[in-house]
Amino acid sequence: MLSNSIFLYCLKAKWGSWSLVCLCISILSGILVGLQYDPAAPYYTTTAIDLLIPYGQYFRSLHFYSSQFFFLLTIIHLLAAFPSTDSYTSVQWFRLVFALPVMLLLLFTGYVLRADSTGTSAGFIAESVLLAVPLVGPLLNNLLFAMSEHGMQRVYIAHVITLDLIWLILAWEHLRRYRIRFTDNLAITGLVLLFSVIIAAPIDPEKLGVTYISGPWFFLGLQELLRYLPPILAGFLFPIAFILALLMAQKRSRFFIPVVLFLCIWLLSYLALTIIALLR
């Protein structure tokens, strides 16, 4: 039992350290990219970063892929930590669970800020979904998007300030447990740096006459579900149900087994919807 506990702890710590390395790279590269970005001319400045700024395309790719790696490694870290959810207090688990949708919103607003055909379409879909939610929907849209009235201004502020601060507040107590050194994580550091050299960050030009544009990979399942259900069900209640179930997924909860079953069904359903969207 003791050896298993030590192994799980080391596994969680390693995935956590790798995700934090990617987070640091994402923040540093994001500062460099953000200084060149103008919300008043989003698509122009995005393409200008790639074409005119020295090493601009590389740093935009580095910011893009380090953010993706950070999210994926955090998910693996969460899965590795799942058998030991009882080691967290209810408040700690609450904060960590709510850090997950904030992280997704950070990724999503980054996609939108590209202001290409994919980003703009995804932003307007998100805005339509929020406006369909009574009471809190218009307020959230005004804080995060409001693209129809303010273009990319609110999205930019949410991406570089608001969501970052909220995520840090939610995750800070957990982050304090880790001490990372890039020299101890050369493999993941080298992978992210090299990956960004080989594969450029995506940007889609305007696609005239196209009636279907696929959104970011983590958004595809919801995008597909919006074809069958009203926005409030597909775009709001469906993801909220997952977050609420995750909040209850502590072993001390008497609903642990049915909650885990629900989470598995939800994830398999979302995977199936994503595959369907990819095949369109």
N, C-alpha and C positions, 0 to 999 in steps of 0.2 A: 504493500500500500504506500509506504514512504517513497519507494523508488518511482512508483507511478506518479505520485504527487510532484516529485522533483522534475520528472520528465515533462509533465503538463506545464509546470511553471516555466521551465526553460523554453518550451515550444511557444507559449504565449509571449514570453519576453522577446524572443527572436523575431517573431512576426511583428510585434509592437515596435521594436527597434528599427526594423526595416521600413515600416510605414512612417515612422518619425523622420528617418533620413529623407524619404521622398517628400514629406511635408516641408522640411527645411529647404530642399531644392526648389520646391514649388513656390515657396514664399519669396526666396531670393530672386528667382527668375521672373516671378510675377511682378516684383517691384520694378525690375528693368523694363518689362513690357508695358506695365501700367503707366510709367513716366512718358511713354511715347504715344499713349492712346488718348484720343479725343472723342468723348461721347457725342459731340456735335457732328462729327463726321466719322462714324464708327467703321463702316466698310472701307472707306478710303484709307483710314489710318491703319487698319488691319493689314491691308495689302501693302501699304507703304512700309510697315514694319518688315514685311517679308522682302520687299524689293529694294528699299532705299537705305534702311538703317544697317550699318555694318553688323553682321552676325545676327541681324534681327530675326530672320527665319529660324535660326538655331535656338535662340532664346525663347521664341514663341512655342516652338516644338518642345523644348525642355520644360516649359511651364505646363503645357498641355499634357504631356505624357507622365511627368512626375506627379501631377494631380490624379491621373488615372491609376497609376501604380499605388499611390497613397490610398485611394479608395479601395482598390482590390485587396491590398495587403491588410487594411483595417478590417475588411469583411472576414478574411481568413483568420485574423487575430481574434475577432469576435467568435467565430466558430470554434477555435481552439479553446477559448475561455468559457464557452457555453456549459461544459460539464461542471464548472465550478462557480456558477452564478450565485450560490449561497455565500460566497466569500465577500460579496458586496452587500452593503446595507441597502434598504429600499430606496433611500434618497440617492445614493451613488448610482444604483442601477437605473433609476429614473433619469438622471442627468446624462448617463452614457447612451441610453436608448434615444433620447431626444437629440443628442449630438448627431445621430445618424441621418435623420431627414435634413438637418441643417447642412451637413456635409454634402448631401445630394443637391440641395439648393445652390451651394457654392459651385459645384460642377456644372449644374444646369445654367446658372447665370453666366458662367464662363462661356458656355456654348452660345448663348444668346448674344453676348457681347461681340462675337465675330461679325454679326450683322450680315452674314451671307444668307443664301436662300434657306439653308437648314436652320440657322440660328434665329432668324427673324420669324420664320414659320412656327418654330417651337415656342418662341416667346409669346406670339399672339394666341397660340393654342392654350398656353398656361394662363394668359390673361382672361380668355373666355371661360376657362374652367373656374377660376377664382370668382369672376363676376356672377357665375351661376350659383355660388354658395351664399345662402342668406346670412345676413349680419356680419360675420367676420370676413367673408370673401372680398368685398370691395375694399375693406381696410387693408387686408394683406396685399391685394393687388396694388393699392396706392403706395404701400411701403416698398414692394419688391419690383414691380414692373411698370404699370401705368404707361406703357409704350405708346398708346394712342395719343396721349396728351404730352408726354415728356420725352419721347424717343428713348434713347439708351441712358439718359441721365440717372433715373432711379435704379436701373439695373446695375449701372456702374458703381453707384454708392453702396448698394446692397452687397455687391461682390467684393469690393475692396475694403469696406469698413464694417457695415452692419452685421452681415452673416459671419464674418471672421471673428468679431468680438463676441457674438453670441456663442459660437462654437468653442472659443477659448474659455469662456466662462463655464460652459457645461463640462468641458473635458479637462480643465486645468488640474483639478485634484488628481485625476488619473494620470495625466502627463508627468506630474511631479515624481512619479515612481520610477521613471526611466531616465537614465543618463547615457547619452549616445555620443560616440566618437566616430567620425567618418573613417578614421583609420581602422576601426574595428568592423566596419561594414563596407569594405572596399568592393565586394562583389556586387551588391545592389546599387552602390553609387556608380560603379563603372557601367553596369547594365543600363541604367537610366540615361547616363551621359552618352553612351554609344548608340542606344536606341533612338535618341533624338537627333543624332547625326544621320542615321540611315533612313529614317522615315520622317518626313515633314508633317507637321500638324495639318489637319484637313482644313480646307476652306472651299466653299462651293460658290461658283459664280451664279448670277441670276439665271434661272431656267425658264425660258419663255415657253408657254404651251404645255408645261408639265402640271398635271393635276394632283400628283401624289409625291410628297417629299418626306423621306424618312427622317425622324429626329435622332438625337443622340441614342446610343445603344441602350442605356439604362432607362430611356423614356419610351422605347418602342412598345413594350407591353401595355402601358397606359394608352399610348396612341392607338393601338389596335383595339383595346377595350372601348375606347370612345366611339368606335364605329357601331357598337351594339347597345350601349347603355347611355343614359343621360349623363351630362358632365358631372353633376353632383355625386352620382353613384360611382362612375368610372374614375374620375379624376380626383375625388376628395374622400368619399367614404371607403372606397376600396383600399387605398394606401393607409388611411387612418386605422382601419381594422387591423392591418399588419402591425402598426406601431403599438396599438393597445394590447394586442396579443403578446408582443415582445416584452412589454412592461410586466406582464403576468408570468413570464417564463422564468421564474425562479423556483428552484426545487422545493423550497419551503411552502410554496403555494399549493393548495389542495387541487387547483385546476391545472397543475403542471402537465400531466399526460395529455388531456384534451387540447391544451394550448399548443403543445409541441406538434400534435397531429394537425391542428389547424395551420400552423406555420409551414409545415411540410406541404400540405395541400395548396396553400397560397403560393408558395415558391414554385411548385411544379406548374400551377396554372399560369403564373406570370412567365415562366420559361416557355411554355407552349405558345402563349400569346406573342412573345418576342420572336420565336421561330417563325410563326405565321407572318408577322410583320416583315421579317427579313426576306421571306420568300415572295413578297409582293413585287 
